[in-house]
């Protein structure tokens, strides 16, 4: 188990600290966030004073962040925590200490539960207080999040009963997915994910629109799937710039002016693809890893926290 650290650093620890590249973004995360409120929220996860001492919940939480950044499974996380000095420094472990095993990591993630959303909001609050979130506009989009299991065969019981079939687009561009949808509201200038929701794949994008607004943005940008005349009027009534792309209807094509407007909005809105590109392609989170809305929701909040912390590190160097 992780022991309490002594006040005096050992010779080995001093040597290691002298070799650390303090310019590395992983080192900078600890300077961007005040971990005290995070520790406080996590403290209640191990209330018992009896039985075998448990790993520090704060250490376990930081392990979950490492998993998102480096695309690590539980067994890979166990191995690399014991192998990589940079991980041990981030986790504030002593060099000779060993980390938790894969089962402990898995159990802690399950235990985290609803607290994941609270931690996401706390990290966002701190990032916002540091001035990274500009609030000039919110970019809204959704992406399919394929289920961890295969679609059930005909007349067979699904392994993931909360996954569903969904479709996006029209004609030749229509795409189908069995699983879920991840919905995000992203700050226009910073790229920080301010709001995140997960639904079944069959849920229409426009049904989650209101949940992705922060309420303090100056404008909202979204593609045609979110357009509704009444919604556009409500935004303008609140003093929020309407950046919803208009869509054509049968017998009512878009005017030249509306087409031009859509193109201008598209240039701004396209930035919302950045978080999805990094999370899916670079970090390897292209599909769900767990069964059910709740567990995948916890995971997506962890991914969003990790993305925002990494993004904040980049903004801090600009």
HELIX and SHEET records of a PDB file:
HELIX    1   1 UNK A   11  UNK A   19  1                                   9    
HELIX    2   2 UNK A   25  UNK A   32  1                                   8    
HELIX    3   3 UNK A   36  UNK A   42  1                                   7    
HELIX    4   4 UNK A   43  UNK A   46  5                                   4    
HELIX    5   5 UNK A   57  UNK A   70  1                                  14    
HELIX    6   6 UNK A   74  UNK A   83  1                                  10    
HELIX    7   7 UNK A   85  UNK A   90  1                                   6    
HELIX    8   8 UNK A  102  UNK A  112  1                                  11    
HELIX    9   9 UNK A  115  UNK A  129  1                                  15    
HELIX   10  10 UNK A  171  UNK A  173  5                                   3    
HELIX   11  11 UNK A  205  UNK A  208  5                                   4    
HELIX   12  12 UNK A  210  UNK A  212  5                                   3    
HELIX   13  13 UNK A  224  UNK A  226  5                                   3    
HELIX   14  14 UNK A  229  UNK A  237  1                                   9    
HELIX   15  15 UNK A  256  UNK A  269  1                                  14    
HELIX   16  16 UNK A  270  UNK A  272  5                                   3    
HELIX   17  17 UNK A  273  UNK A  277  1                                   5    
HELIX   18  18 UNK A  278  UNK A  282  3                                   5    
HELIX   19  19 UNK A  293  UNK A  316  1                                  24    
SHEET    1   A 5 UNK A 164  UNK A 168  0                                        
SHEET    2   A 5 UNK A 175  UNK A 187 -1                                        
SHEET    3   A 5 UNK A 138  UNK A 146 -1                                        
SHEET    4   A 5 UNK A 219  UNK A 222  1                                        
SHEET    5   A 5 UNK A 241  UNK A 244  1                                        
SHEET    1   B 3 UNK A 164  UNK A 168  0                                        
SHEET    2   B 3 UNK A 175  UNK A 187 -1                                        
SHEET    3   B 3 UNK A 193  UNK A 200 -1                                        
END                                                                             
